[in-house]
Amino acid sequence: MSTYEDRKVKGLVFNIQKYSVHDGPGIRTIVFTKGCHLRCRWCSNPESQSPKPQMAFNPGRCISPAKCGYCIPACPYGSIKDQGGNLDIDCTHCADCTTFDCVKACPAKSLIVYGEERTVEDVLKVVAQDAMFYSRSGGGMTISGGEPLYQGEFAVALLREARRRRIKTAIECCGCIPWETLDAAAEHLNNILFDVKHTDTEKHKWGTGVGNELILSNLHRLLSKYPDKPVLVRTPVIPGFNDDDETARAIGRLLKGYANVSYEALPYHRLGTQKHMFLGREYLMGDVSLPAGRAERVQAIVDEERGVK
């Protein structure tokens, strides 16, 4: 596509986060996009999973129907009601709503819409505001999600236009997308962060809802075709899922021999629990916790298997 065409491409974005130092080199701006094929039990961004805008409710901010109640008549479907002094919200019709008037009517911002359609040009105007920090720190723009390549046309256009503007690019990818989409994006990426959650497909399916065959195939094809491109493979270390020694050894064997790969074991956290509640969902991991030092042990085992000192 031409520069003009790329700038007009639209995608669904639910957040743009500035001044991040954890999702690629240097200081970065992270563009969070909607849509993901995985349904990880521990997902810290559950609002990213659906490819459509979603409404959520933060009861801690609600003023109460008795003192406010502006959202009740604003809903065109009559799906918000006062039940004994508390809001009762039926989100059955929210997927069909295009205006979210109830959210606009809420003065306390207890009603939230996750997902806004934005053009490549619009997103890059925000990203470019911090160009000075990128040049000094070696940072740039990272696309995340969800799976940012779920919206493949938008992601590739965003990456391509960013590189035209000399903004360095990175992506946080779970790999569960067609190879052709990943390949098209890789051409415009300076860094790739790729999740490997488990090497066993049945266990992967239990934890994420899908098997891992496509993910591992894409990883091998990526590393083989782009041997000089820096790739950071990351594993969120989840208690009872992949925190055992044998899984760590299997991941180490999987990555052995790839010189362009770095590896990072990420300790489990429960930061997405509240957002599950806002969306009216159960947090499937419950209140489990990761034993102290477990992520460090996984890191050490993977490094040992790979022969990394």
N, C-alpha and C positions, 0 to 999 in steps of 0.2 A: 504493500500500500504506500501511497504518497504521504508526506508529512500532513497535508491538509486532511486526507481521509483518516489517518490515525488519530488526529486530534478530536475528531467527531465521534469516535467509537464510544459507546456507553456501557457502563457496568454498574453492578450493585455493590456499593461500599458501605460498611457499617461503622468504620472508625478510621481516622488518620491520626496516628500517634507520633508525636515529635520527640526528639532527644533520647532515643533508645540507644543503648550500648550493648545489648545482648543478642541481637539478631543480625549479625554480620559485622564486618570490620568498622571501627570508628563510630562516629555519631550518625544515627540513621533516623529517617522518617519511615514509619511502617504504615503501609496501606492495607487495611483488612477488608477482604472481599467476601461475599456471601457464596455459599454452596460447598458441599463436601459429600463424597460418597461414603465416607466412614461415619460410624456412630460410636466413637470411643466412649467407654463407660466412664472415663475420668475427664472427659473433654472440658477444657478450661474456657472455651469459647463456644458454648452451645448455641448462641445466637448466630453463629456462622454456618450452621449445618444446612438450614433451608435455603434454597436459591431465591426465595421470595422475601419481601419485607415482612417483618413480624412485630406484633405488639406484645409488650411485656408490662408487668405491673409491679411496682415497688411499694408494698403496703406501708413501709416505714415513712414514706414521704406524704402519704395521703392525708389530707386535712380532715376527711370524713364526709359522707354524704350529707349529714345534718348541717355542717358548716359551709360546705361548698357544693358538691353535686353537679357542677357544670358539665361534667363528662356524660351524665346520664341522658339528657335530651340531645346531646351532640351526636350520639351514635345512631347512624341511619338505619341500623338493623334492630334497635331496641335491645341490644345484647348486654347492656350494663344496667344493673338494678341495685337498689338499696335493700339489703337483706339484714335486718336487725341492726342497722347502724354501720354495716360494713359493705363494701362494694362486692357484688357478685358479677364476675365478668365471664361471659361465654364467648370464647374466641373462634367459634365455628365459622363465622363469616369474615374473620379478619383477613384471610388469604385472598378474599375477593375485593377487599376494600382498597380504594385508590387514594382516598383523601385523608384518612385517619383524623377526622375532625375532633374526635374525643381527645386525642393527644394534644391537639392545638388548644383545646378548651381547658386543659388541666393547668392551673397556675402553679401548682407545686411540683410539676414535672414527675409525678408518680407514675404516669403512663408514658411509655417509651416506645419508639419505633426503631427497630434494628433493621437498617437497610435503606439506602437512599441512592437513586440513580444519578450517576455523575459521569461526565465525559472525561476522556483522557486529558484534554486541555485543562479542565477544572481541577483535576487531581494534581497535575504537575505545577499549577500555579501555587498550590499549597506546599508541595515538596520543594520547589525552587526557593521558597522564602528563607530556607536555611542553608543555601549553597555555600555560604562562607564557612559554616561548621564542617561541611563535607570536605572541602578542599584542605582544611587544616588538620583534620583527623583521619582522612582516608575513608570517610563514610559515604553515605548515599541513600538510596531508596531501597527498601525491602518490601516485597509483596507477600502478604500472609493471608491467613483465612481462619477456619476452613481450609479448603484446598484452592489456592489462588488460580490454578489452571483449570478448575471447574468451569470458570468463565474464560475459556481459552482465547477467544478473539480479543476480548478486552485486555487480558493480561499481556498477551504478546504485543498488542498495539501500544500499551503503556510502557513496556520495557523498550520497545524499539524507539519510541519518541524520546524516552529518557536518555538513551544512549546518544541520540542525535544532539541532545542538549548537554552532552558530556557529564551526565549524572551517572555515577556508578550504581550498579544494580545487583540485587540479591533476591532470592526467593526462599520461602519456607514451604517445603513441598512434602506431601505424604506419598506421592508417587502413584496414586490410584487414578490415573488418567491415561488416555491413549498415548502411545509412544510418540506419535506424530506431533501432538501438542507439546509434550515435554521437549522434544527435539527442536521445534520451532522457537520455544522460549530460550533454550540453552544458548542459542547463537547470540543472544543479547544480554547474557548474564555474566557478571564478573565473579559472583560467588553463588554457590548452591548449598542450601541447608536441607538435608534429606532425612526424613524419619524412617528408622527401621525399628519397629515395635516388637517384632517376634519373628523367628525363622520358621516356626511350625505353623502351617496354614490353618489347622483346626483351632489351635489356641489363639491365633490371630483373629479368627472369625468370632470366637467367644468374646474377645476383648473389644473388637472394633465393628463387628457385624459383617465383615467381608474377609475372604481369604487373602493371602499375600502373594499369590503367583504373579499377578501383573506388577505389583510393587517391586518385587525382587528382580523380575525380568527387566523392568525399566531402569533399575539401578545398575545392573550389569551392562546394559546397552549404553547408558549414560557415561559410565566410567570408561568403557572401551572406546567410544567415539570421541570423547573429550578428555584425553589423558592429561592435558595440561591445565584443565580448568579446576580451580580449588573447590573441593566438595567436603562439607562437614556432615558426616552421618551422626545423627543424634538418636538416643533411645530414652524416652521417658521411663524411668524405672518405677514400675507399678507393683505394689505389694500383692503377692499371690498370683501375679500374672507373668512377669518376666524378671523378677529379682533373684532368681536362683542361679547358681554357678554354671550349670550346664547350658542354660540359655545364653549366658554371657560368653561362654566358650564357643558356642555355635555362631554368635554374631562376630566374634573375633576371627573365626575360620572363614566366614563369609567375606570379610573385608581384607583378608591377608593377600598381600601381593600388589595391592593398589597404592602406588606411591603418592597419588594426588589426593588421597583421602585422609582427613583427620576424623577423630571420633570424640564424642562427648556423651557421657551418661548424665541425664538430668534427673535430679531427685523429684519424687512425686510430691505434689502439693494439691490443696483443695480449694484453690482460688476461684474455681468456677462454680462452686456450690451455690452461692447466692444467686447467680444468674440462672441456674436451673430452676430455682424457686420462683424467680420473676417470670419465667416462661411457663410456670405451672407444671414443671416436670420433677420427677424423682431423681435425686442424685444416686446413681446405681452403685457407686463405690462405698456408700455408707460412711462410717466414721473410722475406717481403717487408716493406719499410718505406716510409714516406711521406717524400719529399724535404723537407728543411727549408724552411719558409716556404710550403709548398704550400697548406695550409688557409687561411693568411692571404690568399694570392692568390685562392683561390676566394671567400672572403668579400668581398674588394675588388671582384671582377668582378660578383658578384651585386648588391652595393650600387650599383655604377655603372649596371648595367642597370635597376635599380629607380628610379634617381634619388635614392638616399639618400646624404646626405653625413655 
